[in-house]
Amino acid sequence: MFIIPMIQFSMKNNFFNNIYNILIAATPKEKFEQFETIYKIFLDNKLTFEPTKTIEVFTQPAFQSFCTIVDSKKVPQRKNLATNEGKAILLHAVAHIEYSAIDLALDACYRFQNMPKEFYIDWMEVAEDEIRHFNMINQQLESYDMKYGDLAVHQGLFDASMKTLELIPRMALIPRYMEANGLDANAMMIQKLKSVPNTKEIIELLNIILEEEVDHVKKGDVWYKYGCSKKENFSCDYFKIVNSVYPNSFKKNKYINIEARKAAGFSDKEIETLLQF
């Protein structure tokens, strides 16, 4: 990992170059400061959108510089949410999801060049939301005398993004599968926490995230369908696309947040299929 000198940050005011620099920022502070600067310029329409000569396939996530990365089976488990330790482990896991989601949104902006301007507007909005979510969760985490990076994490979301370097698989796998699964898991966690003492603030934060993540999945749905519409004689089968990247991805007897998924663009047929697994 290396840090691009700030003098290069606004090089040619090229959108893709600047997003690349934000992606590789070595700390949350650097990432958020750079994003805030570029987002203002982006909203003022002062960036150019010439495609870059190369698009890098990253081999390591940027958070490797301050997080210990382990296999997903070895991350700390939240065994007892009634304890402060259990709550802190939960919050750290959510913070990691939100931090990873920032880079997922930014990577979509960087990787998929020659897209309509609305595509970049959507994913910059998502990145801004995810930064706000991360900061809310991390602030709550610090009330338990812990900060993001204190616990080991996995790089599952990063790996998924680097396995989907084309638009349709990316939109199918990340927003419409992984983030949509989050709509299910978040709703279940909120219900579970309602029976746990001293979790009101955590529930409030998770409710904010759940409500706003519906829009994020919806944005993914829009651009998934956009990509499909551009492919002639292409069968845009969501389930086949996801399983082609991660076989056996759809689990039996899984809770499905039907209302949230419908709001995010899932068809009745897709939801019916999900319920049949």
matplotlib code that plots the C-alpha trace (Angstrom):
import matplotlib.pyplot as plt

x = [0.0, 1.2, -0.2, -0.6, 0.8, -1.9, -0.5, -1.7, -5.1, -6.7, -4.5, -6.3, -9.5, -10.2, -13.0, -11.6, -8.1, -9.5, -11.7, -8.8, -6.8, -9.7, -10.0, -6.3, -6.3, -4.6, -6.8, -10.5, -9.5, -7.6, -10.4, -13.2, -11.3, -10.4, -14.0, -15.5, -13.2, -13.9, -17.6, -18.0, -16.1, -18.2, -21.4, -20.2, -19.6, -15.9, -14.5, -13.8, -14.6, -12.0, -11.5, -8.2, -5.7, -5.8, -8.3, -6.5, -7.7, -6.8, -5.1, -5.6, -8.2, -7.1, -8.2, -5.3, -3.1, -5.1, -7.1, -6.0, -7.5, -8.5, -10.7, -14.4, -14.7, -12.1, -13.6, -14.8, -18.3, -20.9, -22.0, -23.9, -25.4, -26.4, -22.8, -20.9, -18.3, -21.1, -22.5, -19.0, -18.3, -21.6, -20.9, -17.4, -18.8, -21.4, -18.7, -16.6, -19.5, -20.1, -16.5, -16.3, -19.5, -17.8, -15.2, -17.7, -19.6, -16.3, -15.0, -18.2, -17.5, -13.9, -14.3, -17.3, -16.2, -18.2, -21.4, -24.2, -23.6, -26.5, -24.6, -21.8, -24.3, -26.0, -22.8, -21.3, -24.5, -24.2, -20.6, -21.6, -24.4, -22.0, -19.4, -22.2, -23.3, -19.7, -19.2, -22.4, -21.6, -17.9, -19.0, -21.3, -18.5, -16.2, -18.7, -17.7, -14.0, -13.3, -12.6, -12.7, -9.7, -9.4, -10.8, -9.9, -12.0, -12.5, -12.4, -15.4, -17.0, -13.7, -13.1, -16.7, -16.0, -12.8, -14.6, -17.1, -15.3, -18.1, -21.2, -24.0, -22.3, -21.2, -24.7, -26.2, -23.8, -23.1, -26.2, -28.9, -27.4, -25.1, -26.6, -30.1, -29.2, -28.3, -31.9, -32.9, -30.2, -30.6, -34.3, -33.7, -31.0, -33.3, -36.0, -33.4, -32.1, -35.5, -35.4, -31.8, -31.4, -29.6, -29.7, -32.1, -29.3, -28.0, -31.5, -32.0, -28.8, -29.6, -33.1, -31.5, -29.1, -31.9, -34.1, -31.4, -29.9, -33.2, -32.3, -28.8, -30.1, -32.6, -29.8, -28.1, -31.3, -31.6, -28.1, -28.4, -31.4, -29.7, -26.8, -29.1, -31.0, -27.8, -27.0, -28.6, -29.8, -28.7, -30.7, -30.4, -31.2, -30.3, -30.0, -27.8, -25.5, -25.0, -24.5, -22.0, -19.8, -20.6, -22.2, -25.0, -25.4, -29.1, -30.0, -33.0, -35.3, -33.8, -35.8, -36.7, -37.5, -40.2, -41.4, -37.8, -36.9, -39.9, -39.2, -35.6, -36.9, -37.2, -40.0, -42.8, -41.3, -37.8, -39.2, -41.3, -38.2, -36.2, -38.9, -38.8, -35.2]
y = [0.0, 3.5, 7.0, 9.2, 12.7, 15.2, 17.2, 14.4, 14.3, 16.8, 15.7, 16.9, 17.0, 13.5, 11.8, 8.3, 9.2, 10.9, 8.0, 5.6, 7.8, 7.7, 3.9, 3.3, 5.8, 4.1, 5.3, 6.2, 9.8, 10.2, 8.5, 10.6, 13.9, 13.1, 12.0, 15.2, 17.4, 15.5, 15.1, 18.9, 19.3, 16.5, 18.2, 21.4, 19.6, 20.5, 17.0, 15.4, 11.8, 10.7, 6.9, 5.9, 3.9, 1.0, -0.1, -1.8, -5.1, -4.7, -7.6, -6.3, -4.2, -0.7, -1.6, -4.1, -1.2, -0.9, -4.1, -7.7, -9.8, -13.4, -16.1, -15.3, -18.3, -16.8, -13.4, -12.7, -14.1, -12.1, -14.8, -12.7, -9.4, -8.7, -8.0, -4.9, -7.1, -8.7, -5.4, -4.1, -7.1, -6.6, -2.9, -3.6, -6.1, -3.6, -0.9, -3.2, -3.9, -0.1, 0.6, -2.1, -0.7, 2.7, 1.1, -1.0, 2.1, 3.9, 0.9, 0.9, 4.5, 3.8, 0.5, 1.0, 3.9, 5.2, 4.9, 7.6, 10.4, 9.3, 6.1, 8.1, 10.3, 7.3, 5.6, 8.8, 9.3, 5.7, 6.3, 9.4, 7.5, 4.7, 7.1, 8.6, 5.1, 4.1, 7.3, 6.7, 3.1, 3.8, 6.6, 4.2, 1.6, 4.0, 4.3, 0.7, 1.7, 0.2, 1.6, 0.2, -2.0, -3.3, -6.6, -9.0, -8.8, -10.7, -9.5, -11.3, -8.2, -7.1, -10.5, -10.5, -7.2, -8.4, -11.5, -9.3, -7.0, -6.6, -4.5, -7.1, -9.6, -6.8, -5.3, -8.8, -10.0, -6.9, -4.8, -7.3, -10.3, -9.3, -5.9, -7.4, -10.1, -7.3, -6.1, -9.5, -9.8, -6.3, -6.7, -10.0, -8.4, -5.5, -7.9, -9.9, -6.7, -5.6, -8.3, -7.3, -4.6, -1.3, -1.6, 1.3, 3.4, 0.4, -0.4, 3.2, 3.1, -0.2, 1.2, 4.2, 1.9, -0.5, 2.2, 3.8, 0.6, -0.2, 2.8, 1.4, -2.0, -0.2, 1.7, -1.6, -3.0, 0.0, -0.5, -4.3, -3.9, -1.2, -3.6, -6.4, -4.1, -3.4, -7.1, -8.6, -12.2, -12.3, -14.1, -11.9, -14.7, -13.2, -16.6, -18.1, -15.0, -15.1, -18.9, -18.6, -16.5, -18.2, -21.6, -22.6, -19.0, -19.2, -20.9, -22.9, -21.6, -18.2, -15.2, -12.8, -9.2, -9.2, -5.6, -4.2, -6.3, -5.3, -1.6, -2.3, -3.6, -7.4, -8.8, -11.0, -13.9, -13.4, -13.2, -16.3, -18.1, -17.0, -18.3, -21.7, -22.4]
z = [0.0, -0.7, -0.3, -3.3, -2.5, -2.1, -5.0, -7.3, -5.8, -8.2, -11.2, -14.3, -12.3, -13.7, -11.9, -12.3, -11.2, -8.1, -7.2, -7.5, -5.0, -2.6, -2.9, -1.9, 1.0, 3.9, 6.7, 7.2, 7.9, 4.6, 2.7, 4.1, 3.7, 0.1, -0.6, 0.9, -1.3, -4.5, -3.9, -3.7, -7.0, -8.5, -7.5, -9.0, -12.3, -12.3, -13.0, -16.4, -17.2, -19.7, -19.3, -17.8, -19.8, -17.3, -14.6, -11.7, -10.3, -6.6, -4.9, -1.3, 0.3, 1.6, 5.1, 5.3, 6.6, 9.9, 10.2, 10.9, 8.1, 8.9, 7.4, 7.8, 10.2, 12.5, 13.1, 16.7, 17.3, 19.2, 21.7, 24.2, 23.1, 26.7, 27.5, 26.5, 24.8, 22.7, 21.7, 20.8, 18.6, 16.8, 16.2, 15.0, 12.5, 11.2, 11.0, 8.9, 6.5, 6.2, 5.6, 3.0, 1.4, 0.9, -1.2, -3.1, -4.1, -5.1, -7.0, -9.1, -9.9, -10.8, -12.6, -14.8, -17.0, -20.0, -18.1, -18.0, -15.6, -13.5, -12.6, -10.9, -9.2, -7.7, -6.4, -5.1, -3.1, -1.8, -0.8, 1.1, 2.9, 3.8, 5.2, 7.4, 8.5, 9.3, 11.4, 13.3, 14.1, 15.0, 17.3, 19.1, 19.1, 20.8, 23.7, 24.4, 24.5, 21.1, 17.6, 14.2, 13.5, 17.1, 16.1, 13.2, 10.1, 6.9, 3.3, 1.9, 0.3, -1.2, -2.7, -4.1, -5.8, -7.4, -8.7, -10.5, -12.8, -15.3, -14.7, -14.7, -12.4, -10.1, -9.8, -9.4, -6.7, -4.6, -4.4, -5.4, -3.5, -0.7, 0.2, -0.2, 2.2, 4.6, 4.4, 5.7, 8.3, 9.6, 10.1, 12.0, 14.2, 15.1, 16.2, 18.3, 19.9, 21.1, 23.8, 24.8, 27.6, 26.7, 23.0, 22.1, 20.5, 18.5, 17.2, 16.2, 14.2, 12.5, 11.6, 9.9, 7.9, 7.0, 5.7, 3.6, 2.3, 0.5, -1.7, -2.3, -3.4, -5.6, -7.3, -7.9, -9.3, -11.7, -13.1, -13.2, -15.4, -17.4, -18.1, -19.0, -21.5, -23.4, -24.0, -27.1, -26.8, -23.1, -20.5, -17.4, -14.9, -11.5, -9.8, -12.4, -12.5, -8.7, -8.6, -11.4, -9.1, -5.8, -6.3, -3.9, -2.7, -2.0, 1.4, 2.5, 5.2, 5.2, 6.4, 3.5, 4.1, 1.4, 1.9, 1.7, -1.3, -3.2, -2.5, -3.8, -7.1, -6.7, -8.7, -7.2, -9.2, -7.8, -4.2, -4.8, -6.0, -3.0, -0.7, -2.4, -1.7]

ax = plt.figure().add_subplot(projection="3d")
ax.plot(x, y, z, "-o")
ax.set_aspect("equal")
plt.show()
